[in-house]
Amino acid sequence: MSERRYRILSLDGGGVRGVITAVWLARLEDMVGRPLARCFDLIAGTSTGSILACGIAKGVPASEIVDMYLTRGREVFPGTARRLWSRLGRIWDEGLSMPKYDDSGLERVLKGVFGTTTFGALKVKPVLVTAYDTLNREARVLKNDRARYARLPVWQVCKASASAPTYFPAHVLRIGRARVPLIDGGVVANNPAACALAEAMRIQRERPPRRRVPLEGFVLASFGTGQSTRPIDAEAAREWGMAEWVVSGALIDVLFDGAGDAVDYIVRQVLPEECHFRFQTRLERAYDDMDDASATNLDALVAAAESHLMDEGGEARLQALAERIAP
């Protein structure tokens, strides 16, 4: 194994389920004994993973990010009464087919975490955030080491990546002179590990040969937000039309989960086994809804994360990762 290392952190999307990743990152940070921003050369995130990615890259302790999910999740995803009241107030401007939530809570929480910090001011470079440009119908991978994105406010970059279709309205981001409507990066890469790996390979290719880190020197830490376990039986899969798939929330779940699994397969074929650390757990007791920010469900998600560490070998894997990424 080469002594030279290139350390990559990849963080999946998944709404409030991001608290699972945050718990694992807090434990990892305890193990290495220093901010994770000093332990990775490249960080990539999608949707809720973009908030985690930029928080880590800013130097926010992972334990504080856990608290953000637990104490402010309801601001982003309010309960039924507040949500219905909000919808009544938006009917005149937006019509009946409006997104499930307005984006005021998400914006408020993101501004509270990132303030006026710009994307280019983050301590890690590059940071990659995925989104989808609905105007030009193309994927966007925003990179904080590129001049066109460096001055963007971090909170806006994260809001764009987290604006999941049907849940939130698109976020209009000013890029240069253009006003670009962006939606959730999960429609591009809910698991951004392949984007991160491709970027890392490009960076190495552009370095002088003597400074390149070979694939055997890569360390890719990829964190999921919990695997959905609710079955869709044969009858439903055959009979559901658009309404049932959308109303049940299963359409987005299936698309995001399936695409994430495909990325994991690709990464496993490219990287040597000892270079790839994937953390994921099945959601047996917690709900897999991306927007259930009730105290009961958040506690269940934290319990699922801790159970993975204690009962599924996660602690040993985190320790092995900590030893590989320590500066």
N, C-alpha and C positions, 0 to 999 in steps of 0.2 A: 504494500500500500504506500503510495506517495506521501511524503511528509507535508507537501503543499496541499492546502485545503481551500475549497470554495464553498461557503456555508449559505444555504438557501432555506428560507422559511416561506411556506405556502399555506394560506388560510382560506378555507372554504366559506361559501355563503350558507345562510340558514336562519336568518332572523334572530329571534330571541335564543335559539339554540346555540348561538355563538357563546353563550355563557359556559358551555361545555369546554370549548376551546380555551376560553379565558382561564378556567380552573386549571387546565393542564399547563398552560403557559406560566401561570403563577407558581406552580410546583417546579417547573423547569427553571424558572428564574431563581427560586430558592436553592436549587441544586448547584447552579453555576456561581451563585453568590455575587452576581453583578447584573446590571441592566441588560436585557436581551438585545438592545440596540448595539451593544458592543460585541455581540456573539454571532451576528449574521452579516454577510456581505451583500445580500439581496433579499428583499422581502416582497411577496406578492399577496394580494388579497382581493376577494370578490365579495360585494354586498356587505353583510355584517363582518366578513373577513377583511374588508377594506378598512373598516373602523378599527379592528384589532391591529391590522398591519400598520396603519398610520399612527395609532396610539403607541405601539411598541417602538416604531421608528422615531417618534417624538421624545421617547424616554419616559413615557408614563408607566409606572409600575403595573405589572399585570394584575396584581391584587386590587388595584384601584379600578381596573377595567371590569373585574368581576363585580365590584360594588356598583359600578355604573349600570350593569344589566339588572342587578337585583333591586336597586332603588329607583331607577328611572325608566325601566322597561315599560311601565304603564303609561308614561308620557308619550311614548312612540306608538304603542298599541293599546289605546284605552279600552276599557270594558264596554259592554253592550250599551248601557245607558248613555254614556258620554259619546260613544260612536254614533248612535242614532240621532242624538241632539245635533252633533256636528253635521250629519248628512242632511237634516232638515234645513239647516242654515245654508247649505251649498246647493240645494236643488235648483234655485232660481238661476244661478250662474252656470252650473255644471250639468244639469239634467239628471234624470233618474239613473242613468248608467254610469255614474261617477265611480272613481276608485273607492275601495272600502274605507280608507282612512284619508284625512287630510295630512299634509306633511309638516304642519306647524310644530308638532311635538318632536319629530325627528330632527328638524332644523334646530330647535332650541337645545336639544341634548348635544348635538354635534358642535354647536357654537360654544356650549359650556365646556366641552372637552378640549377643543382645538383653538378657540378664540380667533385671533387674527393670523395665526401661523400659516405661512404659505407652504405649498407642496415642496418647493425646492429647498426650504429651510429645515426639513426633516434631517435627523442625524445620520440616517442610512441612505446611501445612494448606490444602486437604484432601488426605488420602491415602485412596484407596478400595481396599478389598479385597473380592473376591467369594467367596461360598460358597453352599452350598445347604442349606437347613433341611429335614431329612428328617421331622421331627415335624409341622410345619405345611405341608409340601410347597410351599415357596416359595423364591424366590431371596432371598438376603441380600446387600446391598451395605453393608459396614461402613465407616463414615466417621469419621475421627478428630476431626472438628470437631463431632461430635454427643455430647451428654452421656451418652447411654446406652451408648456404646462407648468413650468417652475413657479410662476407668479400666481397661480390659481390658489384661492383659499382652500386649505385642507378640508374644511367642513363641507365645502361645495363638491369637491371631488368625491368624498365619501357618500354624500347625499345622492349624487348621480348614480353611483355604483349600487346603492341600496334601494333605489326606487323600483321595487318589484311591480311588474304589470298586474293590474287588478287590485293591488294593495295600496299603492301610492301613485300620484301623478308623476309624469316624467319631470326631471329637473333640467331646466334650460341653463346651460353653461356657456359663458362667453369665452370662446377660444379664438384669440386674435380679434378679428373684426366680425367673426361669425357668431350667431346665437344658435347653439347646437342642443336639441332636445335629446337627453340621454336617459336610458332606463337600466334596470338592474343588470349587473355584469353576469349574473347567473345564466342568462340566456346565451352568453358567449362561452363562459368557462366557470361554472359554479365551483369546480375544483381547478384553481389556476396553476397547478403544479407543472403542467406541460408548458404553459406560457413562461413560467419562471425558468424551467430547465432550458427552453429554447433561447431565452435571453442570456442565460449564463454561458451557454455554448457559443453564442455570438460574441460575447465579451472576450472569452478566451481566444477565439479565432482571430480577433483583432489585436491581441497582444503580441509582442515579440515572442518568438518561439521559446526562448529560455525562461519567460515569465508565465507561460501558460500552465494552467492546472488541468491535468487530464481528467477524464470522467471518473477514474478510480480515486481521484482526490476530492470529488464532489461529496457534500453531505446535504441531502435534501430532507428536511423535516416538513411533513405534510399533515395538517390537522383538519379533521372533519368535524361536523357539528351534530353527529348522531345519525344513524341509519334508520330510515322509516321501516316499520315492520308490519303495518296494517295491510293485510292481503286484499287484493281486488280479485274476487272470485271469477270463475269462468262466465257465469251468468251476467255479472255486471260488466266485465270486459267486453262481452259480445253485444250487450243491449244499450249501454250508455251512449248518449249523444253528447253534443257540445255542452248543453246545460248541466248535465250530471257531472261530467268531467270537471267543469269549471267550478260549479257550486261546491262540490265535495273537496275542492282543493287538490285533488289527485293529479290533475294534469300537470301543474307546475312541479309537484313533488316527483312525479315519474320522469319528467324531462330533466330536472336538475340531478336527481339521483343517478339516472342512467348515464348522463353525460359525465358525471363525476367518476363513476365506476370505469368508464371507458378511458378517461385520463389516467386513472390509477394503473390500469392495464398497460397503457403505453409507457408510462414512467418505469414500470417494473421490467419491461423488456429492454429499455435503454440503459438503465443504471445497474451496476452490480448490486446484488442483494444487500450487502453490508453498507451500502451508501444511501439507502432509501429507508426512511423511518416514517411510516404511515400510522397515524393515531385515529381510530374510529371505533365507535361502539354502537350496538343495537339498542334502540329505544323500546325497551320492554315495558317499563312502568310510566315513564314520562310521555306526554303527548308529543307527537311529531309535528304539530302545527307550528308554522314559523312565527305566528302572531299571538300565541297564548302566553301573555305576560302575567298571568295570575300568580300570586305568591305560591300557591300550591304547586303549580307546574314548574316554576323557576326552582323551587326547592327540589323537585323531582329530577330536574335536569342536572343540578349540582350533584345530587346523589348518584346519578348515572355516571357522571364524570369521575367521581371519587371511587365508585365501584369498579370502574375500568382499571383504575390505578391499583386497587387492592386485590381484586379477584381475577383480573384478566391479563395479568402480566404487564400492565401499562407502566407501573412504577419502575420495573427493571429496564424497560425499553427507554423510558425517559432518562434514567441514569446513564445508560449507554450513549444516548444522544448528548447528554450534558458533557460527557467525557470527550466527545468528538468535536464539540463546538466551542469549548472553553478557549479563550484567547491564549 
